[in-house]
Amino acid sequence: TPPGAAAVFLNISQSYSVLDAINDVYRCDQTLIDTAFSRHSSGLYVLSLPEDLTGYPQFSGEDFLKLLQVLRGLFGCIVVAFDGHLDTRTIAGVLSQVERALLVSDQSIIKSRHNKYLLRALRLEDCPLDRTALLVDAYRKRLGLEAENLAEILDLPLFGRLSAPVGHGRVQAMNAGEPIFSVAPKEPLCEDLRAVANALMANETKAEAAKSGGLSRLFG
Protein backbone atom coordinates (compact mmCIF):
# COMPACT_ATOMS: atom_id res chain seq x y z
CA THR A 1 0.00 0.00 0.00
CA PRO A 2 1.48 3.42 -0.94
CA PRO A 3 2.23 5.86 1.90
CA GLY A 4 -0.59 8.14 0.77
CA ALA A 5 -3.27 5.48 1.15
CA ALA A 6 -5.65 5.64 4.07
CA ALA A 7 -7.91 3.42 6.11
CA VAL A 8 -11.11 5.14 7.19
CA PHE A 9 -13.73 3.93 9.67
CA LEU A 10 -17.11 5.26 8.56
CA ASN A 11 -20.70 4.30 9.18
CA ILE A 12 -21.55 3.01 5.69
CA SER A 13 -22.80 -0.33 4.44
CA GLN A 14 -20.27 -3.04 3.64
CA SER A 15 -19.98 -6.81 3.93
CA TYR A 16 -16.74 -6.86 5.97
CA SER A 17 -17.07 -4.62 9.00
CA VAL A 18 -14.73 -3.17 11.59
CA LEU A 19 -16.06 -5.79 14.02
CA ASP A 20 -14.87 -8.52 11.63
CA ALA A 21 -11.47 -6.83 11.41
CA ILE A 22 -11.20 -6.69 15.21
CA ASN A 23 -11.99 -10.42 15.41
CA ASP A 24 -9.38 -11.09 12.68
CA VAL A 25 -6.74 -8.81 14.20
CA TYR A 26 -4.16 -11.57 14.68
CA ARG A 27 -4.28 -12.51 11.00
CA CYS A 28 -4.69 -9.01 9.60
CA ASP A 29 -2.15 -8.44 6.84
CA GLN A 30 -1.96 -6.91 3.38
CA THR A 31 -3.65 -9.96 1.83
CA LEU A 32 -6.67 -9.65 4.13
CA ILE A 33 -6.88 -5.93 3.43
CA ASP A 34 -6.81 -6.45 -0.35
CA THR A 35 -9.41 -9.23 -0.28
CA ALA A 36 -11.80 -8.21 2.50
CA PHE A 37 -11.66 -4.45 3.10
CA SER A 38 -14.07 -2.31 1.09
CA ARG A 39 -12.45 0.31 -1.10
CA HIS A 40 -13.95 3.59 -2.22
CA SER A 41 -13.49 4.75 -5.80
CA SER A 42 -11.16 7.46 -4.48
CA GLY A 43 -8.76 4.76 -3.29
CA LEU A 44 -9.63 4.93 0.41
CA TYR A 45 -10.06 1.66 2.28
CA VAL A 46 -13.18 1.75 4.43
CA LEU A 47 -14.24 -0.12 7.58
CA SER A 48 -17.58 0.62 9.22
CA LEU A 49 -20.00 -0.88 11.68
CA PRO A 50 -22.41 -3.49 10.24
CA GLU A 51 -25.55 -2.02 8.72
CA ASP A 52 -27.75 -4.58 10.51
CA LEU A 53 -26.21 -3.91 13.93
CA THR A 54 -28.78 -3.49 16.72
CA GLY A 55 -27.71 -2.11 20.07
CA TYR A 56 -24.21 -1.02 20.97
CA PRO A 57 -21.39 -2.97 19.29
CA GLN A 58 -19.63 -5.50 21.50
CA PHE A 59 -15.90 -5.94 21.00
CA SER A 60 -12.65 -6.21 22.88
CA GLY A 61 -11.07 -2.81 23.46
CA GLU A 62 -7.67 -4.49 23.67
CA ASP A 63 -8.14 -6.12 20.26
CA PHE A 64 -9.37 -2.82 18.81
CA LEU A 65 -6.20 -1.08 19.96
CA LYS A 66 -4.14 -3.96 18.55
CA LEU A 67 -5.91 -3.53 15.19
CA LEU A 68 -4.95 0.15 15.13
CA GLN A 69 -1.32 -0.78 15.77
CA VAL A 70 -1.40 -3.28 12.90
CA LEU A 71 -3.05 -0.82 10.49
CA ARG A 72 -0.55 1.90 11.39
CA GLY A 73 2.15 -0.38 10.04
CA LEU A 74 0.26 -0.95 6.77
CA PHE A 75 -1.10 2.52 5.95
CA GLY A 76 0.42 5.95 5.77
CA CYS A 77 -2.67 7.61 7.21
CA ILE A 78 -5.58 6.31 9.30
CA VAL A 79 -8.71 8.23 10.29
CA VAL A 80 -10.69 6.76 13.20
CA ALA A 81 -14.19 8.09 13.92
CA PHE A 82 -15.83 7.02 17.17
CA ASP A 83 -18.18 8.47 19.76
CA GLY A 84 -17.75 9.04 23.46
CA HIS A 85 -19.60 5.88 24.45
CA LEU A 86 -16.49 3.74 24.28
CA ASP A 87 -15.06 2.95 27.68
CA THR A 88 -12.53 5.50 28.85
CA ARG A 89 -9.66 3.01 28.85
CA THR A 90 -10.18 2.27 25.14
CA ILE A 91 -10.54 5.97 24.29
CA ALA A 92 -7.34 6.70 26.22
CA GLY A 93 -5.60 3.91 24.31
CA VAL A 94 -6.68 5.37 20.98
CA LEU A 95 -5.60 8.89 21.93
CA SER A 96 -2.21 7.62 23.05
CA GLN A 97 -1.57 6.34 19.50
CA VAL A 98 -2.79 9.26 17.40
CA GLU A 99 -0.80 12.16 16.03
CA ARG A 100 -3.83 14.47 16.25
CA ALA A 101 -7.31 14.16 17.75
CA LEU A 102 -10.35 16.35 17.21
CA LEU A 103 -13.31 16.45 19.55
CA VAL A 104 -16.27 17.35 17.32
CA SER A 105 -19.10 19.14 19.11
CA ASP A 106 -22.01 21.43 18.32
CA GLN A 107 -22.87 24.55 20.32
CA SER A 108 -25.57 23.00 22.49
CA ILE A 109 -25.47 23.02 26.29
CA ILE A 110 -26.36 19.32 26.40
CA LYS A 111 -23.45 18.29 24.16
CA SER A 112 -21.01 20.58 25.97
CA ARG A 113 -21.95 19.04 29.33
CA HIS A 114 -21.54 15.51 27.99
CA ASN A 115 -18.13 16.36 26.54
CA LYS A 116 -17.05 18.07 29.77
CA TYR A 117 -17.87 14.93 31.79
CA LEU A 118 -16.13 12.74 29.20
CA LEU A 119 -12.96 14.83 29.28
CA ARG A 120 -13.01 14.87 33.07
CA ALA A 121 -13.18 11.07 33.12
CA LEU A 122 -10.31 10.85 30.63
CA ARG A 123 -8.15 13.21 32.66
CA LEU A 124 -8.78 11.06 35.73
CA GLU A 125 -7.44 8.14 33.68
CA ASP A 126 -4.30 10.22 32.96
CA CYS A 127 -5.27 10.15 29.28
CA PRO A 128 -2.92 12.21 27.07
CA LEU A 129 -4.98 15.13 25.71
CA ASP A 130 -2.09 17.34 24.62
CA ARG A 131 -2.77 16.47 20.96
CA THR A 132 -6.54 16.94 21.21
CA ALA A 133 -8.36 20.06 20.04
CA LEU A 134 -11.97 21.18 19.60
CA LEU A 135 -13.73 21.32 16.24
CA VAL A 136 -17.14 23.01 16.41
CA ASP A 137 -19.67 21.56 13.96
CA ALA A 138 -22.66 23.36 12.39
CA TYR A 139 -21.35 26.67 13.74
CA ARG A 140 -23.67 29.69 13.74
CA LYS A 141 -22.78 33.06 15.20
CA ARG A 142 -24.72 34.16 18.27
CA LEU A 143 -26.89 31.04 18.18
CA GLY A 144 -25.43 29.26 21.20
CA LEU A 145 -22.11 28.92 22.95
CA GLU A 146 -19.44 30.71 20.96
CA ALA A 147 -16.60 28.46 19.84
CA GLU A 148 -14.04 30.24 22.03
CA ASN A 149 -16.28 29.93 25.10
CA LEU A 150 -16.88 26.25 24.43
CA ALA A 151 -13.14 25.63 24.09
CA GLU A 152 -12.58 27.41 27.42
CA ILE A 153 -15.25 25.31 29.15
CA LEU A 154 -13.71 22.09 27.83
CA ASP A 155 -10.14 23.31 28.47
CA LEU A 156 -9.10 22.42 24.92
CA PRO A 157 -7.50 24.52 22.20
CA LEU A 158 -9.91 25.59 19.46
CA PHE A 159 -8.97 23.93 16.17
CA GLY A 160 -11.70 25.48 14.03
CA ARG A 161 -15.34 25.66 12.99
CA LEU A 162 -17.42 23.81 10.43
CA SER A 163 -20.11 25.92 8.78
CA ALA A 164 -23.75 25.22 9.46
CA PRO A 165 -25.68 23.83 6.45
CA VAL A 166 -27.13 26.44 4.12
CA GLY A 167 -29.25 23.88 2.27
CA HIS A 168 -30.01 20.18 2.40
CA GLY A 169 -26.68 19.05 0.98
CA ARG A 170 -25.48 17.18 4.06
CA VAL A 171 -28.72 15.21 4.44
CA GLN A 172 -28.86 14.48 0.71
CA ALA A 173 -25.29 13.21 0.75
CA MET A 174 -26.00 10.95 3.73
CA ASN A 175 -29.18 9.56 2.15
CA ALA A 176 -27.45 8.99 -1.19
CA GLY A 177 -24.35 7.46 0.35
CA GLU A 178 -22.22 9.85 -1.69
CA PRO A 179 -19.62 12.44 -0.68
CA ILE A 180 -21.02 15.89 -0.04
CA PHE A 181 -18.33 17.18 -2.41
CA SER A 182 -20.19 15.60 -5.34
CA VAL A 183 -23.76 16.05 -4.08
CA ALA A 184 -23.49 19.66 -2.88
CA PRO A 185 -20.05 21.02 -3.86
CA LYS A 186 -21.09 24.64 -3.18
CA GLU A 187 -21.90 23.99 0.47
CA PRO A 188 -19.50 26.03 2.67
CA LEU A 189 -18.96 22.82 4.64
CA CYS A 190 -17.00 21.39 1.69
CA GLU A 191 -14.43 24.17 1.86
CA ASP A 192 -14.20 23.78 5.62
CA LEU A 193 -13.66 20.01 5.41
CA ARG A 194 -10.89 20.48 2.85
CA ALA A 195 -9.26 23.02 5.15
CA VAL A 196 -9.41 20.61 8.09
CA ALA A 197 -7.95 17.79 5.99
CA ASN A 198 -5.16 20.01 4.65
CA ALA A 199 -4.26 21.24 8.12
CA LEU A 200 -4.21 17.74 9.57
CA MET A 201 -2.21 16.24 6.71
CA ALA A 202 0.28 19.09 6.86
CA ASN A 203 0.43 18.74 10.66
CA GLU A 204 -0.01 22.49 10.93
CA THR A 205 -0.76 24.31 14.12
CA LYS A 206 -3.82 26.52 14.30
CA ALA A 207 -1.71 29.66 14.02
CA GLU A 208 0.18 28.37 11.01
CA ALA A 209 -2.97 27.17 9.30
CA ALA A 210 -4.71 30.50 9.74
CA LYS A 211 -2.09 32.17 7.58
CA SER A 212 -2.66 29.96 4.56
CA GLY A 213 -5.35 31.65 2.48
CA GLY A 214 -8.30 29.32 2.24
CA LEU A 215 -7.92 28.27 5.87
CA SER A 216 -8.48 31.75 7.29
CA ARG A 217 -12.28 31.52 7.35
CA LEU A 218 -12.20 28.18 9.16
CA PHE A 219 -9.72 29.22 11.81
CA GLY A 220 -10.52 32.92 12.05
C-alpha positions as CSV (number, residue, x, y, z in Angstrom):
1,T,0.0,0.0,0.0
2,P,1.5,3.4,-0.9
3,P,2.2,5.9,1.9
4,G,-0.6,8.1,0.8
5,A,-3.3,5.5,1.2
6,A,-5.7,5.6,4.1
7,A,-7.9,3.4,6.1
8,V,-11.1,5.1,7.2
9,F,-13.7,3.9,9.7
10,L,-17.1,5.3,8.6
11,N,-20.7,4.3,9.2
12,I,-21.6,3.0,5.7
13,S,-22.8,-0.3,4.4
14,Q,-20.3,-3.0,3.6
15,S,-20.0,-6.8,3.9
16,Y,-16.7,-6.9,6.0
17,S,-17.1,-4.6,9.0
18,V,-14.7,-3.2,11.6
19,L,-16.1,-5.8,14.0
20,D,-14.9,-8.5,11.6
21,A,-11.5,-6.8,11.4
22,I,-11.2,-6.7,15.2
23,N,-12.0,-10.4,15.4
24,D,-9.4,-11.1,12.7
25,V,-6.7,-8.8,14.2
26,Y,-4.2,-11.6,14.7
27,R,-4.3,-12.5,11.0
28,C,-4.7,-9.0,9.6
29,D,-2.1,-8.4,6.8
30,Q,-2.0,-6.9,3.4
31,T,-3.7,-10.0,1.8
32,L,-6.7,-9.7,4.1
33,I,-6.9,-5.9,3.4
34,D,-6.8,-6.4,-0.3
35,T,-9.4,-9.2,-0.3
36,A,-11.8,-8.2,2.5
37,F,-11.7,-4.5,3.1
38,S,-14.1,-2.3,1.1
39,R,-12.4,0.3,-1.1
40,H,-14.0,3.6,-2.2
41,S,-13.5,4.7,-5.8
42,S,-11.2,7.5,-4.5
43,G,-8.8,4.8,-3.3
44,L,-9.6,4.9,0.4
45,Y,-10.1,1.7,2.3
46,V,-13.2,1.7,4.4
47,L,-14.2,-0.1,7.6
48,S,-17.6,0.6,9.2
49,L,-20.0,-0.9,11.7
50,P,-22.4,-3.5,10.2
51,E,-25.6,-2.0,8.7
52,D,-27.7,-4.6,10.5
53,L,-26.2,-3.9,13.9
54,T,-28.8,-3.5,16.7
55,G,-27.7,-2.1,20.1
56,Y,-24.2,-1.0,21.0
57,P,-21.4,-3.0,19.3
58,Q,-19.6,-5.5,21.5
59,F,-15.9,-5.9,21.0
60,S,-12.6,-6.2,22.9
61,G,-11.1,-2.8,23.5
62,E,-7.7,-4.5,23.7
63,D,-8.1,-6.1,20.3
64,F,-9.4,-2.8,18.8
65,L,-6.2,-1.1,20.0
66,K,-4.1,-4.0,18.5
67,L,-5.9,-3.5,15.2
68,L,-4.9,0.2,15.1
69,Q,-1.3,-0.8,15.8
70,V,-1.4,-3.3,12.9
71,L,-3.0,-0.8,10.5
72,R,-0.5,1.9,11.4
73,G,2.2,-0.4,10.0
74,L,0.3,-0.9,6.8
75,F,-1.1,2.5,6.0
76,G,0.4,6.0,5.8
77,C,-2.7,7.6,7.2
78,I,-5.6,6.3,9.3
79,V,-8.7,8.2,10.3
80,V,-10.7,6.8,13.2
81,A,-14.2,8.1,13.9
82,F,-15.8,7.0,17.2
83,D,-18.2,8.5,19.8
84,G,-17.8,9.0,23.5
85,H,-19.6,5.9,24.5
86,L,-16.5,3.7,24.3
87,D,-15.1,2.9,27.7
88,T,-12.5,5.5,28.9
89,R,-9.7,3.0,28.8
90,T,-10.2,2.3,25.1
91,I,-10.5,6.0,24.3
92,A,-7.3,6.7,26.2
93,G,-5.6,3.9,24.3
94,V,-6.7,5.4,21.0
95,L,-5.6,8.9,21.9
96,S,-2.2,7.6,23.0
97,Q,-1.6,6.3,19.5
98,V,-2.8,9.3,17.4
99,E,-0.8,12.2,16.0
100,R,-3.8,14.5,16.2
101,A,-7.3,14.2,17.7
102,L,-10.3,16.3,17.2
103,L,-13.3,16.5,19.5
104,V,-16.3,17.3,17.3
105,S,-19.1,19.1,19.1
106,D,-22.0,21.4,18.3
107,Q,-22.9,24.6,20.3
108,S,-25.6,23.0,22.5
109,I,-25.5,23.0,26.3
110,I,-26.4,19.3,26.4
111,K,-23.4,18.3,24.2
112,S,-21.0,20.6,26.0
113,R,-21.9,19.0,29.3
114,H,-21.5,15.5,28.0
115,N,-18.1,16.4,26.5
116,K,-17.1,18.1,29.8
117,Y,-17.9,14.9,31.8
118,L,-16.1,12.7,29.2
119,L,-13.0,14.8,29.3
120,R,-13.0,14.9,33.1
121,A,-13.2,11.1,33.1
122,L,-10.3,10.8,30.6
123,R,-8.2,13.2,32.7
124,L,-8.8,11.1,35.7
125,E,-7.4,8.1,33.7
126,D,-4.3,10.2,33.0
127,C,-5.3,10.2,29.3
128,P,-2.9,12.2,27.1
129,L,-5.0,15.1,25.7
130,D,-2.1,17.3,24.6
131,R,-2.8,16.5,21.0
132,T,-6.5,16.9,21.2
133,A,-8.4,20.1,20.0
134,L,-12.0,21.2,19.6
135,L,-13.7,21.3,16.2
136,V,-17.1,23.0,16.4
137,D,-19.7,21.6,14.0
138,A,-22.7,23.4,12.4
139,Y,-21.4,26.7,13.7
140,R,-23.7,29.7,13.7
141,K,-22.8,33.1,15.2
142,R,-24.7,34.2,18.3
143,L,-26.9,31.0,18.2
144,G,-25.4,29.3,21.2
145,L,-22.1,28.9,23.0
146,E,-19.4,30.7,21.0
147,A,-16.6,28.5,19.8
148,E,-14.0,30.2,22.0
149,N,-16.3,29.9,25.1
150,L,-16.9,26.3,24.4
151,A,-13.1,25.6,24.1
152,E,-12.6,27.4,27.4
153,I,-15.3,25.3,29.1
154,L,-13.7,22.1,27.8
155,D,-10.1,23.3,28.5
156,L,-9.1,22.4,24.9
157,P,-7.5,24.5,22.2
158,L,-9.9,25.6,19.5
159,F,-9.0,23.9,16.2
160,G,-11.7,25.5,14.0
161,R,-15.3,25.7,13.0
162,L,-17.4,23.8,10.4
163,S,-20.1,25.9,8.8
164,A,-23.8,25.2,9.5
165,P,-25.7,23.8,6.5
166,V,-27.1,26.4,4.1
167,G,-29.2,23.9,2.3
168,H,-30.0,20.2,2.4
169,G,-26.7,19.1,1.0
170,R,-25.5,17.2,4.1
171,V,-28.7,15.2,4.4
172,Q,-28.9,14.5,0.7
173,A,-25.3,13.2,0.7
174,M,-26.0,10.9,3.7
175,N,-29.2,9.6,2.1
176,A,-27.5,9.0,-1.2
177,G,-24.3,7.5,0.3
178,E,-22.2,9.8,-1.7
179,P,-19.6,12.4,-0.7
180,I,-21.0,15.9,0.0
181,F,-18.3,17.2,-2.4
182,S,-20.2,15.6,-5.3
183,V,-23.8,16.1,-4.1
184,A,-23.5,19.7,-2.9
185,P,-20.1,21.0,-3.9
186,K,-21.1,24.6,-3.2
187,E,-21.9,24.0,0.5
188,P,-19.5,26.0,2.7
189,L,-19.0,22.8,4.6
190,C,-17.0,21.4,1.7
191,E,-14.4,24.2,1.9
192,D,-14.2,23.8,5.6
193,L,-13.7,20.0,5.4
194,R,-10.9,20.5,2.8
195,A,-9.3,23.0,5.1
196,V,-9.4,20.6,8.1
197,A,-7.9,17.8,6.0
198,N,-5.2,20.0,4.6
199,A,-4.3,21.2,8.1
200,L,-4.2,17.7,9.6
201,M,-2.2,16.2,6.7
202,A,0.3,19.1,6.9
203,N,0.4,18.7,10.7
204,E,0.0,22.5,10.9
205,T,-0.8,24.3,14.1
206,K,-3.8,26.5,14.3
207,A,-1.7,29.7,14.0
208,E,0.2,28.4,11.0
209,A,-3.0,27.2,9.3
210,A,-4.7,30.5,9.7
211,K,-2.1,32.2,7.6
212,S,-2.7,30.0,4.6
213,G,-5.3,31.7,2.5
214,G,-8.3,29.3,2.2
215,L,-7.9,28.3,5.9
216,S,-8.5,31.7,7.3
217,R,-12.3,31.5,7.4
218,L,-12.2,28.2,9.2
219,F,-9.7,29.2,11.8
220,G,-10.5,32.9,12.1
